[in-house]
Amino acid sequence: MIFKLCLFSGLLLFYNAILFPCTDTAEIKAPKKLTFKKLYTLKGHVDVVQFLKILKDEVLISGSADTTMRAWSMEGTCIKKLYNSRGWINKIIELSDGRIACGANGGGINIWNMEKNSYITLPNLKKENYYGNSVIQLANGNLAFSTWKGDINVWDIEKDTCVKTTALKEHAAWISSLIELKDSNYLATSSWDSNIRIWDASNDKISSIRTLFGHTDCVNAVVQIDEKRLASASDDKTIKIWQIDCNENKATLSGHDDGVYALIIVDGKIISGSRDKTVKIWDSESKNCLLTIPCEDKIHSLEFSAKNQYLFVGQSGGNIEVFQIFL
């Protein structure tokens, strides 16, 4: 009798598993193990490498506090050296027409023609109050840039005029990074006042609609993981993951031993660079650290070539270490 009951129970469980599968019991796969190898080091800059950008033609552009930009091939050759007369380079973007725009601490936004090795500074952006820090091109073609004074301006390149500015200087310190949220009229900024702000740029004045509190020191970067989440990097040694549509801090990633200065997203993974001389790759879903890469110097900038799986690491002494990451 006992045997028959056990047999019946076993058959019942078997059929229930087939007819009513439970997603909670689905197999949870372990994170894929990542590996890397060091390829080479790009040498030429003599001060902090502030920013790195890979152009559409797979040329790497580096911007430095030594007031120069350099163009590098994927093989590690310096193709061009460009001198920026308006101070150190803070941010580099490739415009839709192929030109390069960069923000500089000496004021204004320079727009470079790489083929002619020449640039223009929009005349009305030469004023002292337009210290271009972080610059992006919006979906409508205009430039948006943040300044040392903690405000945001939107500039019509063709008309050389400011078409929008912040209603109030909401940040209490300079804005360290600026992004446009995908498929929206919203911007996001990080600041040395330890906060992240979400801005509505759909009206004549750019207005702050949400503030994300949680970091305890300067916030150096903010990036968008997906349509619902942001990630931020701070001098408090952490990376935080945020829900965009509310003020909720979804997770805090700890593991760096010094301030986190650089942050990029690759295939949903968070890559962070710190003054502790390490790069870490994090799974944004499980929040696990998948890989730690030791580097030669303090890290200030990161860029990734999806085509070659190359990770470029800009450092405080002026070098750029290059690693191949096996994702």
N, C-alpha and C positions, 0 to 999 in steps of 0.2 A: 504493500500500500504506500509506504513512504517513497519507494522507488518511482511509483506511478505519479505521485504528486510532484516529485522533483522533476520528472520528465516533462509533465504538463507545464510546470512553471517555466522550465527552460524554453519550451516551444513558444509559450506565450511571450516571453521576453524577446525571443528571436523575431517573431512576426511584428511585434510592436516597434522594434528597431527598424524594420524594413518599411512599415506603413507610416510610422510617425517618427521620422528621424529628428533628433534633438540637436539643434545647432550648438548648444552649450557643450556637447561632448565631442565637437569636431576637433580634429588634431591641430594642436598649436605648434607651428613650425618654429624651430629655433632660428634666431637671426643668422643670416648668412655671414660667414667669417670673411672679413675683408683683409687684404694684404696690400703692401706697397713696396716700391723700390725707389731709391734715390737715383735720379738721372744726371743732373748737372746743376751748377749754380751760375746764374746770370750776374755778371759784375760790371759796374760802370757808374752807378749812382754813388754819391759820397755822403748822402744823408738819408733820412727815413723814406722808405717807399710808402707813400701815403695811399696810393690807389693803383689797382690793376684792372685792365679791361681787355677782353679778347674781341677783336672786330669780326665782321662777317667773313672776311677773307682769311681768318685764322692767324692774324697777326696780333701779338700781345703788345699793348701799350702800357707803359708804367709811368706814373707821375710821382715826383719826389719833392721833398722839402729843399733839395738843392736847386730848385727852380727849373728843372729840366724834365722833359718827357723823352722817353726812348721807345723805339719800335723794335720788336724782337721777332725773329722767325721761330717756329716750333722746334727747329733744330738747335736753337740757342745762339744765333748770330744777331748782333745789334745791327739793324738795318738803317735806322736814322736816329739822330739826336736833335731834339728841338728845344730851344731856349725860350722860356716864358718870362717876359720882362716884368710881369705884374706879381711876382712872388711865387711862393711854393704852390704846388698843385694839390688841390684838395679832392677833386672828383673829376672823372673823365667819363664822357658818354659819346656814343656814336649816333649822330643825327640821322634822320630818315633819308637825307640827301647824300650821306656818306662823309660829311664833314665831322670834325671832332670838336666838341665843346668841353671846356674845362673851367672849373671855378678856381680862383686864386685868392690868397689872403691879401694881396695888394689892391684888391678892388676889381670888380667887374667880372664878366664872363668872356673868355677868349674863344673864338671860333676858328679852328684851324683847317686849312686845305693841305692835307698831307702830301699830295703830289707836288704842290708848288712850294712846300716848306714855309708857308706864310700864314699869318692869322690876322683877324680883325678883332678889335674890341668894340662892341656896340657902343657908339659915342655916349649915349645917355646912361650907360652902365659904368662909366668911369668915375662917377661921383663916389665920394668917400663912404656914404651910407649904404652902398651896394657892394659890400664885401662878399663876394660869391663863395659860399662854402660848399654845400651840396647842391648839385644841379641835375634835373631830369627833364626829358622831353615828354610832354603829356600826349595823350592820344590825339588831341586836336592839333598838334604840331607846335604849340607854344612851349616856351621854357618855363619851368618853375624852379626857383632856387631859394635856399635858405641863407640867412646872413648871421654874422657874429652877434648881431643884436637880438636874435631870437624871433625874427619875423620871417614871413614867406612872401615872395613876390612872383607873379606870373607875367612873363614878358612875351610880347608879340615880336618875333625876330624880324619879320619883314618891315614892320612899321617902326621898330626900335622904340617901343613905348611900353610902359607898365600898364597892364590891363586889369590887374587885380592885386590886392595886397591883403594882409591879415587885418581884421577889424581891430584886434587888440594883440599886443605882444604877450601872449599867454605864458610862454616859457620864461622862466626866471634866469636862464643862462643860454649860452649859444646852442644852436641846433646842430647836432652831430651828423644826422642823416635824414633824408627825405625820400619817400617813395610814393608812387601812385598805386592805389589798390586796384586790382584788376576788375574790369567791367563795372566801374563805379565812378562817381564824381568825388570820391574821397581820397584824401592824402593821409599819410601817417608820418610822424616825425619822432625822433628820439633826441634827447637833450641832456646836457650836463647837469640839469636840475633834478636828475634821477627819474624823470617821468617820460612816458610815451603819450602822444596826443593823436587823436583822430580828427581830421578837419573836413568840413563840407566846402568844396570848391565850386559848387554849382551856381552860387549867387555872385553878386558884384563884389562882395567882401568875403574873404575866406574866414570861416568861423570855426572855432574849436567846439566839437560836439561831445567829446568823450576824453577822459584822462585815465590812463592806466597806471595805477600806483602799485609799488611792490619792491622795486629795486631800492637799495640803500646807498647807492653811489652813482656816479656819472653813468649814463647810458650812452654807449658809443655807436650802436648800430641797431637798426630795426629792418627786418626782411619779412616778406610774405611767404608762408609755407604753402598754403592753398587758399581756396576761397573763404575759409572759415577761420584760419589761424595766422597769427603773427609770431615771430620769435625776436627776442631782443638780447643784446649782449651788454654787459656792464662791468665797471671797475669793481663791483662787489664780488667778482669772480664767478658769477653765475650767468646762465642763459635761461630766460623765462619764455614759456609758451603761453600765448594769450588767445582768448576767444574774441574775434573781431567785433561781434555785435553786442558785446557786453563788457563789463569791467573785470571779468573773471580771469585770474591767473590759473591756467589749466595744469601747469607743471613747472618745476624748477629743476634745471639740470646743473648739478654740482660735480666738480672734479678738477677744475683748473685751480692752480695755486696762486694765481695773480690775475689782474684785470683782463677781461676778455674784450679785445678791440675789434676783431674782424669776424664777420658772419656771412655765410652764403648758403643757399639751398641747392642741392643737387639730387634729383630723383626722389624728392621727399625727405632726404636726409639732411641734417643740419651739420654744417662744417664750421667749426669755431677755431679762431686763432688767438693766442693769449701772449701776454708779456711773460708768462712762465716758460716760453720757448717751446711750446707744444701746440700741435694741431690735433683736434679731436673730431671724430665723426660720430654723430648720434642718430639713432633711429627715432624719428619724431613721433612714432606711434607707441613703441614700447618704452621709450625714454632711456634706453640703454646706450652706453658708450660702446661703439663697435670697434673703434680703432684709435690708437694714440700714436702720433708721429712726432718724435723728438726732432727739434730744429736747432740751428746754430745760434740764433739770436732772437730777441723779442719780436713778436709778430704784429704787424700793423695792417696788412691787407692780404686778401685771398682772391683767387680767380681759378676757374675750372674750365678745361676744354673737354666737352663731352665727346667730341670726335676722336681725340687722342687719349682720353682718360688721364690727362695731365693736370696736376694740381700745382698752381704757382703761389708761392708764399713770400710776400714782401716783408722785409725786416728793417729793424731800426738802424742798422749800420749801412744800409744801402743795397745789400745783396737780395737776390730773389732765388730761393731754392725751388727746384722743380722735381716733383715726385710723380710717378705713375701709380695710380690707384686702381686696384683690381676689384671693382664693385660686383 
